[in-house]
Amino acid sequence: MDLMEIYEIDRTVDFIHSRNFTRVALQFPDELLKDCTKVVRALREKIAKLKEQIGVSLFVMADSTYGSCCVDEVGASRINADCVIHYGHTCLSPTSTLPAFFVFGKAMIDVSSCAASLSNYASNNSKPFLVLFGLEYAHAIPYIREELVAAASTLSGSKTKTVFHFAEVMCPLINPPDCHKDSGGLPRSVGDGEVSNELGVAACSRHTIGGLSWELPSGQKMEDYLLLWIGSDNSAFANVVLTFNGCEIVRYDANGNFLGTDLSQQRRILKRRYYLVEKAKDANIVGILVGTLGVAGYLNMIHQMKDLITGAGKKVYTLVMGRPNPAKLANFPECDVFIYVSCAQTALLDSKDFYAPVITPFEAMLAFNRGSEWTGAYVMEFRDLITSSPVEVKSYSEEARFSFVQGRYVEDFDLQEKKEEENEGVLALANATEKALKLQDRSSNSLTKGTVRSGADYFATRSYHGLDMHGDDSMLEPYLIGRTGKASGYQHEKGE
């Protein structure tokens, strides 16, 4: 396939021309930056051939503020873009302010081998099959479906007939919501729910995940189907494994042309997440990591998380730092746990390298709601939590809670604060003495009166600025040539 077909140049130009956009941001992930100059050149040549030529400025965006799967509206706003053309893997999360057009790309796949593998595996199973796939393989799904239909017709004499249901790609064009009244600040999009027919009777249930949507007949559940995933073992597949952990799942690897049934490594992720939930229950200070500024509804989720945490008697801080990593989070050692508010594709962070656990909003609801139990269901999309499971702040009882991580009964943070308030009168003299402390400079004998600040006050006013740039010194200094050669003997030392 050539570049015009892979990057859908014609459809992209039609989108820009039909809406009269003049400032277009092209968002590329790191792995596709090598083709950005060719894509820009092809787009300009195609736009120049239009009869009604319009002045279109194209801007290439790289190094996204947050995950590359989300539309970088923050970066696009810096150039006053009218829209964003997103290339590569995406989560198809709804945008807040800018329209977005998605070009998934077209990954190579052997259609015949894929159809044969799925058909052979299906012949030994009686369950109906639901075929899910990565968006980069969406172009090959119609051909795979034809191959499976042809293979099923040759086996028409068998007693059991295999039924295949294929998920469909949601619209590759997303417009920002015009009105937020009906959904509490969220765009009205396809989600889990029921679709009614003309008689008003529930006809089917609709599901979405990773930019795919499908409908199940009335009375059927996801556990009644065997899931077939076509694609790589990436974050999208991990999302499917966790969300539908009660289903039997098989993955076809398009790169290696084989069908894998061993998902023990993926199932282990669910056990790890349950451990993090139990560990988060013992946290006293919680940090909310803002993992997106473009996905619609993120601000509602942050407010709900704040209400949930404060209702649990814990302290909460909101941190905006782009893509989190162990070095960044190490600057906030006071936090016992972090909640990462982002899209479903980037919500799961392997926190083994972090000093504190990083959990999702769904896991936070399990950890900080007293009496909540994990039934095995898992929700990745925080938008689904806002609409289906609003946060209910419960008043804690004075009973101690048993910690499975510490192996003993512990008291929650709010109960500890109540005891401190009761003892405030007894410690009044000590508190007055503490506030009257004087600070002495080590380099001099002068005394300065000051107040002792708590760790929480210091943490609230602290921010990370990075390197100190001394811009006042404008004088240029000559550069010096360093040593050359090996450490065992530099060139200037050979004659010595």
C-alpha positions as CSV (number, residue, x, y, z in Angstrom):
1,M,0.0,0.0,0.0
2,D,1.2,3.5,-0.9
3,L,1.3,6.5,1.3
4,M,-1.9,8.0,-0.2
5,E,-3.9,4.9,0.8
6,I,-2.3,4.3,4.2
7,Y,-2.8,7.9,5.4
8,E,-6.1,8.4,3.5
9,I,-5.0,11.7,1.9
10,D,-8.2,12.1,-0.2
11,R,-10.6,11.7,2.7
12,T,-8.5,14.0,4.8
13,V,-8.5,16.7,2.1
14,D,-12.3,16.3,1.7
15,F,-12.8,16.8,5.4
16,I,-10.7,20.0,5.5
17,H,-12.3,21.4,2.3
18,S,-15.9,20.6,3.2
19,R,-15.6,22.5,6.5
20,N,-13.5,25.3,5.2
21,F,-10.8,24.8,7.9
22,T,-7.7,27.1,7.4
23,R,-5.5,26.1,10.4
24,V,-5.1,22.4,10.7
25,A,-3.1,20.6,13.3
26,L,-1.6,17.2,12.3
27,Q,-0.9,15.0,15.4
28,F,1.6,12.2,14.9
29,P,2.8,9.7,17.5
30,D,6.5,9.1,17.8
31,E,6.5,6.0,15.6
32,L,4.9,7.8,12.7
33,L,7.0,11.0,12.7
34,K,9.2,9.6,10.0
35,D,6.3,10.0,7.5
36,C,5.1,13.4,8.6
37,T,7.0,15.4,5.9
38,K,5.7,13.1,3.2
39,V,2.1,13.4,4.5
40,V,2.3,17.2,4.6
41,R,3.7,17.3,1.1
42,A,0.9,15.1,-0.2
43,L,-1.8,17.1,1.5
44,R,-0.5,20.4,0.1
45,E,-0.3,19.0,-3.4
46,K,-3.9,17.7,-3.1
47,I,-5.2,20.9,-1.7
48,A,-3.5,22.9,-4.4
49,K,-5.4,21.0,-7.1
50,L,-8.8,22.0,-5.8
51,K,-10.8,24.3,-7.9
52,E,-11.7,26.5,-5.0
53,Q,-8.3,27.0,-3.4
54,I,-8.3,28.1,0.2
55,G,-5.3,29.1,2.2
56,V,-4.7,26.1,4.5
57,S,-1.9,26.2,7.0
58,L,-0.7,22.8,8.2
59,F,1.0,22.4,11.6
60,V,2.7,19.1,12.7
61,M,2.4,18.3,16.4
62,A,4.7,15.8,18.1
63,D,5.5,15.0,21.7
64,S,1.9,15.2,22.9
65,T,1.2,16.8,26.2
66,Y,-0.4,13.6,27.5
67,G,-1.0,10.2,25.9
68,S,-0.6,10.1,22.1
69,C,-3.9,8.2,21.7
70,C,-5.9,11.2,22.9
71,V,-6.4,14.4,20.8
72,D,-3.9,17.0,22.0
73,E,-6.2,20.0,22.3
74,V,-3.7,21.8,24.5
75,G,-1.1,21.7,21.8
76,A,-3.6,22.6,19.1
77,S,-4.8,25.6,21.0
78,R,-1.3,27.2,21.0
79,I,-1.5,27.6,17.2
80,N,-5.3,28.5,17.2
81,A,-6.1,25.4,15.2
82,D,-9.6,24.9,13.8
83,C,-9.4,21.1,13.9
84,V,-7.0,18.2,14.6
85,I,-6.1,15.4,12.3
86,H,-5.1,12.5,14.5
87,Y,-2.9,9.7,13.0
88,G,-2.2,6.2,14.4
89,H,-3.5,4.4,17.4
90,T,-6.3,6.2,19.2
91,C,-8.9,5.7,22.0
92,L,-11.5,7.8,20.2
93,S,-12.3,9.7,23.4
94,P,-14.6,12.6,22.8
95,T,-13.0,16.1,22.6
96,S,-14.0,19.2,24.5
97,T,-13.4,22.1,22.2
98,L,-12.1,21.1,18.8
99,P,-13.4,18.7,16.1
100,A,-11.1,15.8,15.3
101,F,-10.7,13.6,12.3
102,F,-9.0,10.2,12.9
103,V,-6.7,8.3,10.4
104,F,-6.1,4.9,11.9
105,G,-3.6,3.7,9.4
106,K,-3.6,0.3,7.7
107,A,-1.4,-2.4,9.3
108,M,-0.4,-5.4,7.2
109,I,-2.3,-8.7,7.9
110,D,-2.7,-12.0,6.1
111,V,-6.4,-12.2,5.6
112,S,-6.5,-15.8,4.5
113,S,-4.4,-17.0,7.4
114,C,-6.4,-15.0,9.9
115,A,-9.7,-16.3,8.6
116,A,-8.5,-19.9,8.5
117,S,-7.2,-19.7,12.1
118,L,-10.5,-18.3,13.4
119,S,-12.5,-20.8,11.4
120,N,-10.5,-23.8,12.6
121,Y,-10.8,-22.7,16.2
122,A,-14.5,-21.9,15.9
123,S,-15.3,-25.4,14.5
124,N,-14.4,-26.9,17.9
125,N,-16.6,-24.6,19.9
126,S,-20.4,-24.2,20.2
127,K,-20.4,-20.7,21.6
128,P,-21.2,-17.7,19.3
129,F,-18.1,-15.5,18.6
130,L,-17.7,-11.8,18.9
131,V,-14.8,-10.5,16.8
132,L,-13.0,-7.4,18.2
133,F,-9.9,-5.8,16.6
134,G,-7.4,-3.0,16.8
135,L,-8.4,0.0,14.7
136,E,-5.3,-0.3,12.6
137,Y,-6.8,-3.6,11.2
138,A,-10.3,-2.1,10.5
139,H,-9.6,-2.0,6.8
140,A,-9.2,-5.8,6.6
141,I,-12.2,-6.7,8.6
142,P,-14.7,-6.8,5.6
143,Y,-12.4,-9.2,3.8
144,I,-11.9,-11.4,6.8
145,R,-15.7,-11.6,7.2
146,E,-16.1,-12.7,3.6
147,E,-13.5,-15.4,4.1
148,L,-15.3,-16.7,7.2
149,V,-18.7,-16.7,5.5
150,A,-17.2,-18.7,2.6
151,A,-15.6,-21.1,5.1
152,A,-18.9,-21.5,7.0
153,S,-20.8,-22.3,3.7
154,T,-18.5,-25.3,3.1
155,L,-19.3,-26.6,6.5
156,S,-23.1,-26.2,6.1
157,G,-23.6,-29.9,6.6
158,S,-22.3,-29.9,10.1
159,K,-24.7,-30.1,13.0
160,T,-23.5,-26.9,14.7
161,K,-23.4,-23.7,12.8
162,T,-20.8,-21.2,14.0
163,V,-22.1,-17.6,14.4
164,F,-19.8,-14.7,14.1
165,H,-20.6,-11.2,15.3
166,F,-18.3,-8.4,14.3
167,A,-17.8,-5.1,16.1
168,E,-17.9,-1.9,14.1
169,V,-15.8,1.1,14.2
170,M,-17.4,4.2,15.7
171,C,-17.4,7.3,13.5
172,P,-13.8,8.5,12.8
173,L,-15.0,12.1,13.2
174,I,-15.7,13.6,16.6
175,N,-17.3,16.9,17.1
176,P,-17.2,18.8,20.5
177,P,-20.5,18.8,22.4
178,D,-22.7,21.8,21.9
179,C,-24.8,21.2,24.9
180,H,-24.0,19.5,28.2
181,K,-27.3,19.7,29.9
182,D,-28.6,16.2,29.1
183,S,-25.5,14.3,30.3
184,G,-24.1,16.4,33.1
185,G,-21.2,17.9,31.2
186,L,-20.5,14.8,29.1
187,P,-21.2,14.5,25.3
188,R,-23.9,12.1,24.4
189,S,-22.0,9.2,22.9
190,V,-22.6,5.5,22.4
191,G,-22.2,3.6,25.7
192,D,-23.4,0.6,27.5
193,G,-27.2,0.7,27.6
194,E,-30.3,-0.6,26.0
195,V,-31.7,0.4,22.6
196,S,-35.5,0.4,22.3
197,N,-37.5,-0.5,19.2
198,E,-40.6,1.3,17.9
199,L,-42.8,-0.4,20.5
200,G,-40.7,0.8,23.3
201,V,-39.5,-2.6,24.3
202,A,-35.8,-3.2,25.0
203,A,-34.5,-4.9,21.8
204,C,-30.8,-5.2,22.4
205,S,-27.9,-3.9,24.5
206,R,-25.1,-1.8,23.1
207,H,-21.5,-1.9,24.2
208,T,-18.5,0.1,23.3
209,I,-14.7,-0.2,24.0
210,G,-11.6,1.2,22.3
211,G,-13.5,2.9,19.5
212,L,-15.6,-0.2,18.7
213,S,-19.3,-0.7,19.2
214,W,-21.7,-3.6,18.9
215,E,-25.1,-4.7,19.9
216,L,-26.2,-8.0,21.6
217,P,-29.7,-9.5,21.2
218,S,-32.1,-9.1,24.0
219,G,-31.5,-11.5,27.0
220,Q,-27.8,-12.2,26.0
221,K,-24.8,-11.2,28.0
222,M,-21.1,-10.8,27.1
223,E,-20.3,-14.0,29.1
224,D,-22.4,-15.9,26.5
225,Y,-19.9,-15.1,23.8
226,L,-16.3,-16.1,23.1
227,L,-14.2,-13.1,22.2
228,L,-11.7,-13.1,19.3
229,W,-9.2,-10.3,19.3
230,I,-7.3,-9.4,16.1
231,G,-4.3,-7.3,16.9
232,S,-1.3,-6.8,19.1
233,D,-0.9,-7.3,22.8
234,N,-1.1,-3.6,23.6
235,S,-3.1,-1.3,25.9
236,A,-6.3,-1.8,23.8
237,F,-6.1,-5.5,24.3
238,A,-5.4,-5.1,28.1
239,N,-8.5,-2.9,28.2
240,V,-10.6,-5.7,26.7
241,V,-9.2,-8.4,29.0
242,L,-9.9,-6.3,32.2
243,T,-13.3,-5.1,31.1
244,F,-14.6,-8.5,30.0
245,N,-12.6,-10.6,32.4
246,G,-15.5,-13.1,32.7
247,C,-15.4,-14.0,29.0
248,E,-13.2,-16.5,27.2
249,I,-10.8,-14.5,25.0
250,V,-8.6,-15.6,22.2
251,R,-6.0,-13.4,20.4
252,Y,-4.8,-13.6,16.8
253,D,-1.4,-12.1,16.4
254,A,-1.3,-10.5,13.0
255,N,2.5,-10.1,13.0
256,G,3.3,-13.7,13.8
257,N,0.2,-15.3,12.1
258,F,-0.8,-17.4,15.1
259,L,-3.7,-17.8,17.5
260,G,-2.9,-17.5,21.2
261,T,-5.1,-18.8,23.9
262,D,-2.8,-18.4,26.9
263,L,-3.9,-15.2,28.7
264,S,-2.3,-16.0,32.1
265,Q,-0.1,-12.9,31.9
266,Q,-3.1,-10.7,31.2
267,R,-5.2,-12.3,33.9
268,R,-2.4,-11.6,36.4
269,I,-3.0,-7.9,35.8
270,L,-6.4,-8.1,37.5
271,K,-4.9,-9.7,40.6
272,R,-2.3,-6.8,40.7
273,R,-5.1,-4.2,40.5
274,Y,-6.9,-5.8,43.4
275,Y,-3.8,-5.6,45.5
276,L,-3.4,-1.9,44.7
277,V,-7.0,-1.3,45.8
278,E,-6.3,-2.9,49.2
279,K,-3.1,-0.9,49.5
280,A,-4.9,2.4,48.6
281,K,-7.3,1.9,51.5
282,D,-4.5,2.6,54.0
283,A,-3.5,5.9,52.3
284,N,-3.8,9.1,54.2
285,I,-2.7,11.6,51.5
286,V,-4.0,11.1,48.0
287,G,-2.8,12.9,44.8
288,I,-5.0,13.2,41.8
289,L,-2.9,13.1,38.6
290,V,-4.6,15.0,35.7
291,G,-3.8,12.8,32.7
292,T,-5.8,14.7,30.1
293,L,-7.1,18.2,29.4
294,G,-9.0,17.3,26.3
295,V,-11.2,14.3,27.0
296,A,-14.7,15.6,27.7
297,G,-15.8,15.1,31.3
298,Y,-12.4,15.0,32.9
299,L,-13.2,18.0,35.2
300,N,-16.3,16.3,36.4
301,M,-14.3,13.2,37.3
302,I,-11.8,15.2,39.2
303,H,-14.5,16.9,41.3
304,Q,-16.1,13.6,42.1
305,M,-12.7,12.2,43.2
306,K,-12.2,15.1,45.5
307,D,-15.6,14.7,47.1
308,L,-14.9,10.9,47.5
309,I,-11.5,11.4,49.1
310,T,-12.5,14.2,51.4
311,G,-15.6,12.3,52.4
312,A,-13.3,9.4,53.3
313,G,-11.4,11.7,55.7
314,K,-8.2,11.9,53.7
315,K,-6.3,14.8,52.3
316,V,-6.2,15.4,48.5
317,Y,-3.9,17.3,46.2
318,T,-4.4,17.8,42.4
319,L,-1.2,17.5,40.3
320,V,-0.8,18.5,36.6
321,M,2.4,17.1,35.2
322,G,1.8,15.7,31.7
323,R,2.9,12.1,31.4
324,P,3.7,10.8,34.8
325,N,6.9,8.8,35.4
326,P,8.8,7.7,38.6
327,A,11.1,10.7,38.6
328,K,8.2,13.2,38.5
329,L,6.1,11.5,41.2
330,A,9.2,11.1,43.4
331,N,8.9,14.9,44.0
332,F,5.8,14.3,46.0
333,P,6.8,11.7,48.6
334,E,4.0,12.8,51.0
335,C,1.4,11.1,48.7
336,D,0.6,7.5,49.7
337,V,-1.3,6.8,46.5
338,F,-2.1,8.6,43.2
339,I,-5.3,8.5,41.1
340,Y,-4.7,8.8,37.4
341,V,-7.6,10.5,35.6
342,S,-7.1,9.8,31.9
343,C,-8.5,7.9,29.0
344,A,-9.0,4.1,29.1
345,Q,-6.0,3.4,26.9
346,T,-3.5,5.1,29.2
347,A,-5.2,4.6,32.6
348,L,-3.3,1.5,33.6
349,L,0.2,2.4,34.7
350,D,2.6,-0.3,35.8
351,S,3.4,1.2,39.2
352,K,6.1,-1.3,40.1
353,D,8.7,1.3,39.4
354,F,6.8,4.1,41.3
355,Y,7.3,4.8,45.0
356,A,3.5,4.9,45.5
357,P,0.7,3.0,43.8
358,V,-1.1,4.6,40.8
359,I,-4.8,3.5,40.6
360,T,-7.7,4.4,38.3
361,P,-10.9,6.3,39.3
362,F,-12.9,3.0,39.4
363,E,-10.3,1.5,41.8
364,A,-10.5,4.6,43.9
365,M,-14.3,4.2,44.3
366,L,-13.7,0.7,45.5
367,A,-11.0,1.7,47.9
368,F,-12.6,4.8,49.5
369,N,-16.2,3.8,49.7
370,R,-16.6,1.9,53.0
371,G,-18.4,-1.4,52.6
372,S,-18.0,-1.6,48.8
373,E,-17.1,-5.0,47.4
374,W,-15.5,-6.0,44.1
375,T,-17.7,-8.2,42.2
376,G,-15.2,-8.8,39.4
377,A,-16.6,-6.2,37.1
378,Y,-14.1,-3.6,35.9
379,V,-14.7,-0.2,34.4
380,M,-12.0,1.6,32.5
381,E,-13.8,4.6,31.1
382,F,-14.3,7.3,33.7
383,R,-17.1,8.7,31.7
384,D,-19.1,5.6,32.4
385,L,-18.5,6.1,36.2
386,I,-19.9,9.6,36.1
387,T,-23.1,8.6,34.4
388,S,-23.7,5.1,35.8
389,S,-22.0,5.1,39.2
390,P,-22.1,8.6,40.8
391,V,-20.0,8.9,43.9
392,E,-21.9,8.5,47.1
393,V,-20.1,10.1,50.0
394,K,-20.8,8.0,53.1
395,S,-20.1,9.1,56.7
396,Y,-17.6,6.8,58.3
397,S,-18.4,5.0,61.5
398,E,-16.0,5.0,64.4
399,E,-15.2,1.3,64.0
400,A,-11.7,0.4,63.1
401,R,-11.0,-1.1,59.7
402,F,-9.1,-4.3,59.1
403,S,-6.2,-3.8,56.6
404,F,-5.3,-6.9,54.6
405,V,-2.0,-5.3,53.6
406,Q,-0.9,-4.5,57.2
407,G,-2.7,-7.5,58.7
408,R,-4.2,-5.6,61.6
409,Y,-7.0,-3.2,62.5
410,V,-6.4,0.5,61.6
411,E,-8.2,3.7,62.2
412,D,-9.0,6.0,59.3
413,F,-7.5,9.4,59.0
414,D,-10.6,11.3,59.9
415,L,-10.9,9.5,63.2
416,Q,-7.3,10.4,64.0
417,E,-8.0,14.1,63.3
418,K,-11.0,13.9,65.7
419,K,-8.7,12.7,68.4
420,E,-6.3,15.4,67.7
421,E,-9.0,18.0,68.1
422,E,-10.1,16.5,71.4
423,N,-6.5,16.8,72.7
424,E,-6.1,20.3,71.4
425,G,-7.0,21.8,74.8
426,V,-4.6,19.6,76.6
427,L,-1.7,20.6,74.3
428,A,-2.6,24.3,74.1
429,L,0.6,25.2,76.0
430,A,2.8,23.1,73.8
431,N,1.2,24.5,70.7
432,A,1.8,28.1,71.9
433,T,5.4,27.3,72.7
434,E,5.8,25.7,69.2
435,K,4.6,28.9,67.5
436,A,6.9,31.0,69.5
437,L,10.1,29.2,68.4
438,K,12.8,31.3,67.0
439,L,14.9,30.4,64.0
440,Q,18.7,31.1,64.1
441,D,20.8,31.5,61.0
442,R,23.8,29.2,61.1
443,S,26.0,31.8,59.3
444,S,25.2,34.6,61.9
445,N,24.1,35.0,65.4
446,S,20.8,36.8,64.5
447,L,17.5,35.4,65.6
448,T,14.4,35.6,63.4
449,K,11.0,35.0,64.8
450,G,8.8,32.7,62.6
451,T,6.1,30.1,62.7
452,V,6.5,26.4,62.3
453,R,4.7,25.2,59.2
454,S,3.2,21.7,58.9
455,G,4.2,19.3,56.2
456,A,0.8,19.7,54.6
457,D,1.1,23.5,54.4
458,Y,4.6,23.1,52.9
459,F,3.3,20.6,50.4
460,A,0.3,22.8,49.3
461,T,2.6,25.7,48.4
462,R,5.3,23.7,46.7
463,S,5.7,23.4,43.0
464,Y,8.2,21.9,40.6
465,H,9.9,24.5,38.4
466,G,12.6,22.4,36.8
467,L,16.1,23.9,36.0
468,D,16.8,27.5,37.1
469,M,17.5,29.6,34.0
470,H,19.6,32.7,34.7
471,G,18.4,35.0,32.1
472,D,19.9,38.2,33.6
473,D,23.4,37.3,32.5
474,S,23.4,38.2,28.8
475,M,27.2,38.1,28.4
476,L,28.5,35.4,26.1
477,E,31.4,33.3,27.3
478,P,33.8,31.5,25.0
479,Y,33.6,27.7,24.8
480,L,36.5,25.5,25.9
481,I,37.7,22.3,24.3
482,G,37.6,19.4,26.7
483,R,39.9,16.4,26.9
484,T,40.1,13.9,24.1
485,G,41.2,10.3,24.1
486,K,40.8,7.4,26.5
487,A,40.6,7.8,30.2
488,S,43.7,5.7,30.7
489,G,45.7,8.4,28.8
490,Y,44.4,11.6,27.3
491,Q,46.2,13.1,24.3
492,H,47.6,16.1,26.3
493,E,49.1,13.7,28.8
494,K,51.0,11.5,26.4
495,G,54.0,13.7,26.3
496,E,54.1,14.1,30.1
